[in-house]
Amino acid sequence: MRSPAGLRVDGKRLWRTVTAEFDLESEPHKIQILTQACRVADVIAELDEAAADAPLTVSGSMGQQVISPFIAEARAQRSLMAQLLARLNFEEG
C-alpha cells in the first residue's frame, strides 16, 4: 500500500510500520485516521527539530519565563497522535 503524497520521513516511517503489520485495504476510515497520524508525526519531527535549536524557556507576555512554544506544541501533537492511533483500534495479535 502506497503512502499518501506529501508525507516526510517520520510520517512515511509510521505508515510503513503500520501497513506492514495490518491490512487496511478494506477499511478506508482507518486509512484516513492513519494518514492524519502520519501527518502529525511529520509535524512532531519538525517541532522537535525547531526545539533543538531554541531555548527551553522564553519570556511570556508578562515577562515571566514559560516553556518554549515548540515544546508545548510538540506535547499537544503527541497527544493528538496517540488519540488518532488509539482510534485505529488494532487488536493485539
Backbone as numpy.savetxt, mean C-alpha at the origin, in Angstrom:
# Nx Ny Nz CAx CAy CAz Cx Cy Cz
-1.63 -14.14 -14.85 -2.47 -12.96 -14.85 -1.58 -11.72 -14.85
-1.80 -10.84 -15.78 -0.98 -9.65 -15.90 -1.35 -8.61 -14.84
-0.33 -7.91 -14.39 -0.58 -6.85 -13.40 -1.20 -5.65 -14.11
-1.97 -4.86 -13.38 -2.58 -3.66 -13.96 -1.51 -2.66 -14.40
-1.83 -1.89 -15.41 -0.91 -0.86 -15.91 -0.67 0.18 -14.83
0.53 0.68 -14.81 0.86 1.78 -13.91 1.43 1.38 -12.57
1.44 0.10 -12.26 2.01 -0.32 -10.98 3.52 -0.17 -11.02
4.07 0.16 -9.88 5.53 0.26 -9.75 6.05 -1.00 -9.09
7.29 -0.95 -8.65 7.97 -2.15 -8.14 7.21 -2.82 -7.00
6.87 -2.08 -5.97 6.21 -2.69 -4.81 4.81 -3.20 -5.14
4.09 -2.45 -5.94 2.76 -2.89 -6.35 2.81 -4.15 -7.19
3.76 -4.19 -8.13 3.92 -5.39 -8.96 4.32 -6.60 -8.12
5.19 -6.36 -7.13 5.62 -7.46 -6.26 4.43 -8.03 -5.49
3.60 -7.16 -4.94 2.41 -7.62 -4.22 1.47 -8.38 -5.17
1.27 -7.85 -6.36 0.40 -8.50 -7.35 0.91 -9.91 -7.65
2.21 -10.02 -7.95 2.79 -11.33 -8.27 2.66 -12.31 -7.11
2.92 -11.83 -5.91 2.85 -12.69 -4.73 1.44 -13.25 -4.53
0.45 -12.38 -4.62 -0.93 -12.81 -4.37 -1.44 -13.68 -5.51
-1.20 -13.25 -6.76 -1.74 -14.02 -7.88 -1.02 -15.35 -8.08
0.20 -15.48 -7.57 0.89 -16.77 -7.63 0.27 -17.77 -6.66
-0.29 -17.26 -5.60 -0.85 -18.11 -4.55 -2.34 -18.38 -4.73
-3.07 -17.40 -5.28 -4.53 -17.50 -5.37 -5.01 -17.25 -6.80
-6.00 -18.00 -7.22 -6.60 -17.82 -8.54 -7.77 -16.84 -8.41
-7.61 -15.67 -9.00 -8.63 -14.63 -8.88 -9.41 -14.41 -10.16
-9.13 -15.18 -11.19 -9.73 -14.97 -12.51 -11.25 -14.94 -12.47
-11.85 -15.75 -11.62 -13.32 -15.81 -11.56 -13.90 -14.89 -10.49
-13.07 -14.04 -9.92 -13.54 -13.14 -8.85 -13.11 -11.70 -9.15
-13.80 -11.04 -10.09 -13.39 -9.68 -10.50 -13.41 -8.67 -9.36
-14.27 -8.87 -8.37 -14.29 -7.95 -7.23 -12.99 -8.04 -6.44
-12.43 -9.23 -6.33 -11.15 -9.39 -5.63 -10.00 -8.82 -6.45
-10.12 -8.89 -7.76 -9.09 -8.29 -8.62 -9.07 -6.78 -8.40
-10.24 -6.18 -8.29 -10.31 -4.73 -8.05 -9.71 -4.36 -6.69
-10.03 -5.13 -5.69 -9.49 -4.86 -4.35 -7.98 -5.03 -4.35
-7.49 -6.09 -4.98 -6.05 -6.32 -5.05 -5.37 -5.19 -5.82
-5.98 -4.74 -6.89 -5.43 -3.62 -7.66 -5.25 -2.40 -6.78
-6.27 -2.09 -5.99 -6.17 -0.93 -5.10 -5.09 -1.14 -4.04
-4.99 -2.34 -3.50 -3.95 -2.64 -2.50 -2.57 -2.47 -3.12
-2.41 -2.88 -4.36 -1.11 -2.74 -5.04 -0.76 -1.27 -5.26
-1.74 -0.47 -5.61 -1.50 0.97 -5.78 -1.10 1.60 -4.44
-1.76 1.16 -3.38 -1.41 1.65 -2.04 0.02 1.23 -1.69
0.41 0.02 -2.05 1.78 -0.44 -1.79 2.79 0.49 -2.46
2.48 0.93 -3.67 3.37 1.87 -4.37 3.43 3.22 -3.66
2.29 3.69 -3.17 2.25 4.96 -2.43 3.08 4.85 -1.16
2.96 3.74 -0.46 3.73 3.52 0.77 5.23 3.56 0.46
5.64 2.91 -0.60 7.06 2.92 -0.97 7.55 4.33 -1.26
6.73 5.12 -1.93 7.09 6.50 -2.24 7.18 7.34 -0.96
6.24 7.15 -0.07 6.26 7.87 1.21 7.47 7.47 2.05
7.78 6.18 2.07 8.94 5.71 2.83 10.23 6.32 2.28
10.31 6.41 0.96 11.49 7.00 0.34 11.62 8.48 0.71
10.50 9.19 0.68 10.51 10.61 1.05 10.85 10.78 2.53
10.33 9.90 3.37 10.58 9.98 4.82 12.05 9.72 5.14
12.69 8.90 4.33 14.10 8.58 4.59 14.99 9.81 4.46
14.57 10.76 3.65 15.36 11.98 3.44 14.85 13.17 4.24
13.81 12.95 5.04 13.19 14.04 5.80 13.44 13.86 7.29
13.37 14.95 8.04 13.51 14.81 9.49 12.32 14.05 10.08
12.54 13.45 11.24 11.49 12.68 11.91 10.35 13.58 12.37
10.69 14.81 12.79 9.67 15.75 13.23 9.82 17.06 12.46
8.71 17.79 12.40 8.67 19.11 11.76 7.90 20.05 12.67
7.96 21.33 12.38 7.21 22.31 13.17 5.75 22.31 12.73
4.86 22.23 13.72 3.43 22.27 13.45 2.95 23.70 13.30
1.65 23.89 13.18 1.07 25.21 12.92 1.30 26.19 14.07
1.51 25.67 15.27 1.75 26.53 16.43 3.21 26.49 16.87
4.07 25.97 16.01 5.48 25.91 16.31 5.89 24.67 17.09
4.94 23.84 17.46 5.25 22.62 18.21 5.85 21.57 17.27
6.59 20.65 17.84 7.16 19.56 17.05 6.11 18.48 16.85
5.91 18.09 15.60 4.98 17.02 15.26 5.69 16.03 14.35
5.17 14.83 14.31 5.77 13.80 13.46 5.67 14.23 11.99
6.63 13.85 11.22 6.65 14.18 9.79 5.38 13.73 9.11
4.82 14.56 8.25 3.62 14.15 7.51 3.85 12.90 6.66
5.08 12.68 6.21 5.38 11.47 5.44 5.15 10.23 6.29
5.58 10.28 7.53 5.44 9.13 8.43 3.97 8.91 8.78
3.28 10.00 9.09 1.86 9.90 9.45 1.05 9.35 8.28
1.32 9.82 7.08 0.55 9.34 5.93 0.90 7.90 5.58
2.16 7.53 5.72 2.56 6.13 5.47 1.82 5.20 6.43
1.68 5.63 7.67 0.94 4.83 8.66 -0.52 4.67 8.23
-1.13 5.74 7.76 -2.52 5.67 7.30 -2.65 4.77 6.07
-1.69 4.86 5.17 -1.73 4.02 3.97 -1.52 2.55 4.31
-0.67 2.26 5.28 -0.48 0.87 5.72 -1.77 0.31 6.31
-2.48 1.13 7.05 -3.76 0.70 7.62 -4.76 0.43 6.49
-4.78 1.29 5.50 -5.67 1.09 4.36 -5.31 -0.20 3.62
-4.03 -0.45 3.41 -3.63 -1.67 2.71 -4.04 -2.91 3.51
-3.88 -2.87 4.81 -4.28 -4.00 5.65 -5.79 -4.25 5.52
-6.57 -3.18 5.50 -8.02 -3.32 5.34 -8.38 -3.92 3.99
-7.72 -3.44 2.94 -7.99 -3.96 1.60 -7.64 -5.44 1.50
-6.47 -5.80 2.01 -6.06 -7.20 1.95 -6.97 -8.10 2.79
-7.45 -7.58 3.91 -8.39 -8.35 4.73 -9.70 -8.57 3.98
-10.10 -7.60 3.16 -11.35 -7.74 2.39 -11.25 -8.82 1.32
-10.03 -9.21 0.97 -9.87 -10.28 0.00 -10.32 -11.61 0.59
-10.30 -11.69 1.91 -10.85 -12.84 2.63 -10.32 -14.18 2.13
-9.01 -14.27 2.04 -8.40 -15.55 1.63 -8.37 -16.49 2.81
-8.71 -17.71 2.54 -8.65 -18.72 3.59 -7.26 -19.30 3.63
-6.79 -19.60 4.83 -5.49 -20.22 4.96 -5.54 -21.60 4.36
-4.49 -21.94 3.61 -4.53 -23.20 2.95 -3.33 -24.00 3.24
